[in-house]
Structure formats: structure tokens, C-alpha cells
Amino acid sequence: MSKRPWPFILGGLLVALLLAGVVSNYASSHPDGLDSSLLKGCTVNAEDEITGGSCPAQQAKDHELADSPLADYGVRGVGNGFLSTGISGVLGVLLTFALGGGLFWLARRRGPANGAPTDPANGAPTGPANGVPTDPAGGAPTGSAARDAGARPAGTR
């Protein structure tokens, strides 16, 4: 695997921006399963407004953030619906990427709490100061560390 993940990360970001900015405009505008089930028992008109009957959707209230700049999958103040949805999707992807990238950066920079050296291959604590895992009983290098250190099995020359 490549030591530099940037082409993969930037490619993924580009695909996400394309999907959010363009393809999201072609999503269905019809209610999903939850919305449909909440309307059972009510009659609705062509604008999906409840005109009669009794259903759980009649008790629905606006969300506290209904007046926010990015409410209802669009950007307030942008008259073109296609552009408004695209901008809102791109802003959402960029914000998510920035928050996720920042969290991963913080987690990556955090080292071991006790300051003990760790094996870069698996992150496990290593043995003595030279960083070679040792057998607790005899202090001899173990496993692949023994091979790397030039140790030979007992009884061989």
C-alpha cells in the first residue's frame, strides 16, 4: 500500500462533492416510508397538505432550526432550487470532511499515555530501551525480533 493516502482521500472528497453538488438534485421529492406511514388515515391534496382525516402527521411541528440558513436541503436566499440544493450539499460535505479530518488528526497525534515505546507495526508496547520485544523469563528476543536481532534457536550454530 502506498505511504501517501492523499490521492485516495482527495479522490473520495471529489466523488462526495460531485454526488452532493449535482446528483443530490435528482433524488426523489416524494415522501419516504416514514413520511408515508405518518400520513396514513389522512387525506392530502396535490401539494401534500393535510385536508382531512386523522393521522400522526397532524401533530407535527416545525423543528427549532427550521429558520437556519441550510434548512430543508437548500440555502436560504438562493432563488434557483438546483443551485441551492447543490450548494447546501457541497457545504455539508466540506463541513463533514473538515470535522472528520480534524478528529482523525487529533487522534493520530496522540501518543501513549505512559511514554513507553511502542512497536510501529502493531502499536503494542515494546521491551527494553532498544525497542526489541523480549521473553519475560529470559530476556532473549522473541519471534521476528529474534530473527531480526540474529538470534538462533538453541542447539544450532
Phi and psi in degrees as GROMACS dihedral restraints (atoms count N, CA, C in turn):
[ dihedral_restraints ]
;  ai    aj    ak    al  type     phi  dphi    fc
    3     4     5     6     1   -67.2    20    10
    4     5     6     7     1   145.3    20    10
    6     7     8     9     1   -76.6    20    10
    7     8     9    10     1   -17.5    20    10
    9    10    11    12     1  -109.9    20    10
   10    11    12    13     1   109.8    20    10
   12    13    14    15     1   -85.2    20    10
   13    14    15    16     1    -0.7    20    10
   15    16    17    18     1   -59.9    20    10
   16    17    18    19     1   -41.6    20    10
   18    19    20    21     1   -60.5    20    10
   19    20    21    22     1   -39.6    20    10
   21    22    23    24     1   -66.3    20    10
   22    23    24    25     1   -45.1    20    10
   24    25    26    27     1   -64.5    20    10
   25    26    27    28     1   -46.2    20    10
   27    28    29    30     1   -67.4    20    10
   28    29    30    31     1   -35.6    20    10
   30    31    32    33     1   -63.8    20    10
   31    32    33    34     1   -43.9    20    10
   33    34    35    36     1   -63.4    20    10
   34    35    36    37     1   -40.0    20    10
   36    37    38    39     1   -64.4    20    10
   37    38    39    40     1   -41.3    20    10
   39    40    41    42     1   -63.1    20    10
   40    41    42    43     1   -43.6    20    10
   42    43    44    45     1   -63.3    20    10
   43    44    45    46     1   -43.7    20    10
   45    46    47    48     1   -63.4    20    10
   46    47    48    49     1   -40.6    20    10
   48    49    50    51     1   -65.0    20    10
   49    50    51    52     1   -40.6    20    10
   51    52    53    54     1   -64.3    20    10
   52    53    54    55     1   -45.2    20    10
   54    55    56    57     1   -63.7    20    10
   55    56    57    58     1   -44.7    20    10
   57    58    59    60     1   -72.0    20    10
   58    59    60    61     1   -37.0    20    10
   60    61    62    63     1   -83.5    20    10
   61    62    63    64     1   -28.1    20    10
   63    64    65    66     1  -119.9    20    10
   64    65    66    67     1   -56.9    20    10
   66    67    68    69     1   -66.1    20    10
   67    68    69    70     1   -30.8    20    10
   69    70    71    72     1   -61.0    20    10
   70    71    72    73     1   -23.2    20    10
   72    73    74    75     1   -69.9    20    10
   73    74    75    76     1   -16.7    20    10
   75    76    77    78     1  -101.0    20    10
   76    77    78    79     1    10.4    20    10
   78    79    80    81     1   -70.3    20    10
   79    80    81    82     1   155.8    20    10
   81    82    83    84     1   -65.5    20    10
   82    83    84    85     1   137.3    20    10
   84    85    86    87     1   -95.0    20    10
   85    86    87    88     1    -0.2    20    10
   87    88    89    90     1   -79.8    20    10
   88    89    90    91     1   152.0    20    10
   90    91    92    93     1   -61.4    20    10
   91    92    93    94     1   147.9    20    10
   93    94    95    96     1   -84.1    20    10
   94    95    96    97     1  -172.5    20    10
   96    97    98    99     1   -59.2    20    10
   97    98    99   100     1   -41.8    20    10
   99   100   101   102     1   -65.2    20    10
  100   101   102   103     1   -47.0    20    10
  102   103   104   105     1   -61.1    20    10
  103   104   105   106     1   -41.6    20    10
  105   106   107   108     1   -64.1    20    10
  106   107   108   109     1   -42.3    20    10
  108   109   110   111     1   -68.5    20    10
  109   110   111   112     1   -31.3    20    10
  111   112   113   114     1   -71.7    20    10
  112   113   114   115     1   -19.9    20    10
  114   115   116   117     1   -91.8    20    10
  115   116   117   118     1    -2.8    20    10
  117   118   119   120     1   -65.0    20    10
  118   119   120   121     1   129.2    20    10
  120   121   122   123     1   101.5    20    10
  121   122   123   124     1    -9.5    20    10
  123   124   125   126     1  -111.4    20    10
  124   125   126   127     1   156.7    20    10
  126   127   128   129     1  -105.3    20    10
  127   128   129   130     1   140.0    20    10
  129   130   131   132     1  -126.0    20    10
  130   131   132   133     1   154.6    20    10
  132   133   134   135     1   -93.9    20    10
  133   134   135   136     1  -170.8    20    10
  135   136   137   138     1   -64.5    20    10
  136   137   138   139     1   -25.4    20    10
  138   139   140   141     1   -91.9    20    10
  139   140   141   142     1    13.9    20    10
  141   142   143   144     1    60.7    20    10
  142   143   144   145     1    30.5    20    10
  144   145   146   147     1   -94.5    20    10
  145   146   147   148     1   139.7    20    10
  147   148   149   150     1   -73.5    20    10
  148   149   150   151     1   125.1    20    10
  150   151   152   153     1  -110.9    20    10
  151   152   153   154     1   -12.3    20    10
  153   154   155   156     1  -178.4    20    10
  154   155   156   157     1   178.5    20    10
  156   157   158   159     1    86.2    20    10
  157   158   159   160     1  -167.3    20    10
  159   160   161   162     1  -139.2    20    10
  160   161   162   163     1   121.9    20    10
  162   163   164   165     1  -152.5    20    10
  163   164   165   166     1   163.1    20    10
  165   166   167   168     1   -63.3    20    10
  166   167   168   169     1   -25.7    20    10
  168   169   170   171     1   -66.2    20    10
  169   170   171   172     1   -17.7    20    10
  171   172   173   174     1   -69.2    20    10
  172   173   174   175     1   -21.7    20    10
  174   175   176   177     1   -90.4    20    10
  175   176   177   178     1     2.6    20    10
  177   178   179   180     1   -67.3    20    10
  178   179   180   181     1   142.3    20    10
  180   181   182   183     1  -124.6    20    10
  181   182   183   184     1   160.7    20    10
  183   184   185   186     1   -66.8    20    10
  184   185   186   187     1   147.1    20    10
  186   187   188   189     1   -70.5    20    10
  187   188   189   190     1   155.0    20    10
  189   190   191   192     1   -61.6    20    10
  190   191   192   193     1   -27.9    20    10
  192   193   194   195     1  -101.3    20    10
  193   194   195   196     1    21.8    20    10
  195   196   197   198     1   -63.7    20    10
  196   197   198   199     1   -21.3    20    10
  198   199   200   201     1   -96.5    20    10
  199   200   201   202     1     8.4    20    10
  201   202   203   204     1   -73.4    20    10
  202   203   204   205     1   161.0    20    10
  204   205   206   207     1   -62.2    20    10
  205   206   207   208     1   -24.1    20    10
  207   208   209   210     1  -113.1    20    10
  208   209   210   211     1    25.6    20    10
  210   211   212   213     1   -72.1    20    10
  211   212   213   214     1   151.8    20    10
  213   214   215   216     1    57.9    20    10
  214   215   216   217     1    40.8    20    10
  216   217   218   219     1    57.3    20    10
  217   218   219   220     1    37.2    20    10
  219   220   221   222     1  -154.3    20    10
  220   221   222   223     1   177.5    20    10
  222   223   224   225     1  -111.9    20    10
  223   224   225   226     1   123.8    20    10
  225   226   227   228     1   -63.7    20    10
  226   227   228   229     1   137.2    20    10
  228   229   230   231     1    96.9    20    10
  229   230   231   232     1   -12.1    20    10
  231   232   233   234     1   -97.0    20    10
  232   233   234   235     1   115.9    20    10
  234   235   236   237     1   -72.9    20    10
  235   236   237   238     1   -32.2    20    10
  237   238   239   240     1   -78.6    20    10
  238   239   240   241     1   116.2    20    10
  240   241   242   243     1   -62.1    20    10
  241   242   243   244     1   -40.3    20    10
  243   244   245   246     1   -62.0    20    10
  244   245   246   247     1   -47.0    20    10
  246   247   248   249     1   -67.6    20    10
  247   248   249   250     1   -40.5    20    10
  249   250   251   252     1   -61.6    20    10
  250   251   252   253     1   -45.7    20    10
  252   253   254   255     1   -65.5    20    10
  253   254   255   256     1   -41.9    20    10
  255   256   257   258     1   -63.1    20    10
  256   257   258   259     1   -44.7    20    10
  258   259   260   261     1   -64.3    20    10
  259   260   261   262     1   -42.7    20    10
  261   262   263   264     1   -62.4    20    10
  262   263   264   265     1   -40.5    20    10
  264   265   266   267     1   -64.8    20    10
  265   266   267   268     1   -43.7    20    10
  267   268   269   270     1   -64.0    20    10
  268   269   270   271     1   -43.4    20    10
  270   271   272   273     1   -62.4    20    10
  271   272   273   274     1   -39.9    20    10
  273   274   275   276     1   -63.2    20    10
  274   275   276   277     1   -42.6    20    10
  276   277   278   279     1   -64.6    20    10
  277   278   279   280     1   -45.6    20    10
  279   280   281   282     1   -63.7    20    10
  280   281   282   283     1   -41.7    20    10
  282   283   284   285     1   -64.8    20    10
  283   284   285   286     1   -44.0    20    10
  285   286   287   288     1   -63.8    20    10
  286   287   288   289     1   -42.0    20    10
  288   289   290   291     1   -63.6    20    10
  289   290   291   292     1   -43.2    20    10
  291   292   293   294     1   -64.6    20    10
  292   293   294   295     1   -45.1    20    10
  294   295   296   297     1   -66.0    20    10
  295   296   297   298     1   -46.2    20    10
  297   298   299   300     1   -63.7    20    10
  298   299   300   301     1   -44.4    20    10
  300   301   302   303     1   -61.9    20    10
  301   302   303   304     1   -40.6    20    10
  303   304   305   306     1   -64.1    20    10
  304   305   306   307     1   -41.6    20    10
  306   307   308   309     1   -65.5    20    10
  307   308   309   310     1   -42.5    20    10
  309   310   311   312     1   -65.0    20    10
  310   311   312   313     1   -37.5    20    10
  312   313   314   315     1   -64.7    20    10
  313   314   315   316     1   -43.0    20    10
  315   316   317   318     1   -64.4    20    10
  316   317   318   319     1   -42.2    20    10
  318   319   320   321     1   -66.9    20    10
  319   320   321   322     1   -35.6    20    10
  321   322   323   324     1   -69.2    20    10
  322   323   324   325     1   -35.7    20    10
  324   325   326   327     1   -77.1    20    10
  325   326   327   328     1   -15.3    20    10
  327   328   329   330     1   -77.7    20    10
  328   329   330   331     1   124.5    20    10
  330   331   332   333     1   -97.5    20    10
  331   332   333   334     1  -173.4    20    10
  333   334   335   336     1   -65.9    20    10
  334   335   336   337     1   146.2    20    10
  336   337   338   339     1   -69.6    20    10
  337   338   339   340     1   -33.4    20    10
  339   340   341   342     1   -94.1    20    10
  340   341   342   343     1    -2.5    20    10
  342   343   344   345     1    79.4    20    10
  343   344   345   346     1     5.9    20    10
  345   346   347   348     1   -71.9    20    10
  346   347   348   349     1   144.5    20    10
  348   349   350   351     1   -66.1    20    10
  349   350   351   352     1   146.6    20    10
  351   352   353   354     1  -122.1    20    10
  352   353   354   355     1   154.8    20    10
  354   355   356   357     1   -77.7    20    10
  355   356   357   358     1   121.2    20    10
  357   358   359   360     1   -64.2    20    10
  358   359   360   361     1   -21.1    20    10
  360   361   362   363     1   -71.8    20    10
  361   362   363   364     1   -38.1    20    10
  363   364   365   366     1  -133.2    20    10
  364   365   366   367     1    -1.6    20    10
  366   367   368   369     1    78.3    20    10
  367   368   369   370     1     4.4    20    10
  369   370   371   372     1   -79.1    20    10
  370   371   372   373     1   150.7    20    10
  372   373   374   375     1   -61.4    20    10
  373   374   375   376     1   145.4    20    10
  375   376   377   378     1  -103.9    20    10
  376   377   378   379     1   175.4    20    10
  378   379   380   381     1   -75.1    20    10
  379   380   381   382     1  -128.1    20    10
  381   382   383   384     1   -67.0    20    10
  382   383   384   385     1  -172.8    20    10
  384   385   386   387     1   -58.0    20    10
  385   386   387   388     1   -25.8    20    10
  387   388   389   390     1   -77.2    20    10
  388   389   390   391     1    -5.5    20    10
  390   391   392   393     1    81.5    20    10
  391   392   393   394     1    11.3    20    10
  393   394   395   396     1   -97.5    20    10
  394   395   396   397     1   125.3    20    10
  396   397   398   399     1   -62.0    20    10
  397   398   399   400     1   138.6    20    10
  399   400   401   402     1  -124.9    20    10
  400   401   402   403     1   160.6    20    10
  402   403   404   405     1   -76.3    20    10
  403   404   405   406     1   124.8    20    10
  405   406   407   408     1   -61.7    20    10
  406   407   408   409     1   -28.2    20    10
  408   409   410   411     1   -74.7    20    10
  409   410   411   412     1   -43.8    20    10
  411   412   413   414     1  -118.4    20    10
  412   413   414   415     1    -7.8    20    10
  414   415   416   417     1    78.3    20    10
  415   416   417   418     1     5.3    20    10
  417   418   419   420     1   -81.9    20    10
  418   419   420   421     1   149.4    20    10
  420   421   422   423     1   -59.0    20    10
  421   422   423   424     1   147.3    20    10
  423   424   425   426     1  -117.6    20    10
  424   425   426   427     1   157.5    20    10
  426   427   428   429     1    53.3    20    10
  427   428   429   430     1  -135.2    20    10
  429   430   431   432     1   -66.1    20    10
  430   431   432   433     1   -25.3    20    10
  432   433   434   435     1   -65.6    20    10
  433   434   435   436     1   -34.4    20    10
  435   436   437   438     1   -65.6    20    10
  436   437   438   439     1   -43.5    20    10
  438   439   440   441     1   -62.3    20    10
  439   440   441   442     1   -45.3    20    10
  441   442   443   444     1   -64.5    20    10
  442   443   444   445     1   -33.2    20    10
  444   445   446   447     1   -82.7    20    10
  445   446   447   448     1    -5.9    20    10
  447   448   449   450     1    87.9    20    10
  448   449   450   451     1    13.1    20    10
  450   451   452   453     1   -73.0    20    10
  451   452   453   454     1   147.2    20    10
  453   454   455   456     1  -116.3    20    10
  454   455   456   457     1   150.7    20    10
  456   457   458   459     1   -61.0    20    10
  457   458   459   460     1   152.7    20    10
  459   460   461   462     1   -57.7    20    10
  460   461   462   463     1   141.1    20    10
  462   463   464   465     1    86.8    20    10
  463   464   465   466     1     4.2    20    10
  465   466   467   468     1  -115.9    20    10
  466   467   468   469     1   156.1    20    10
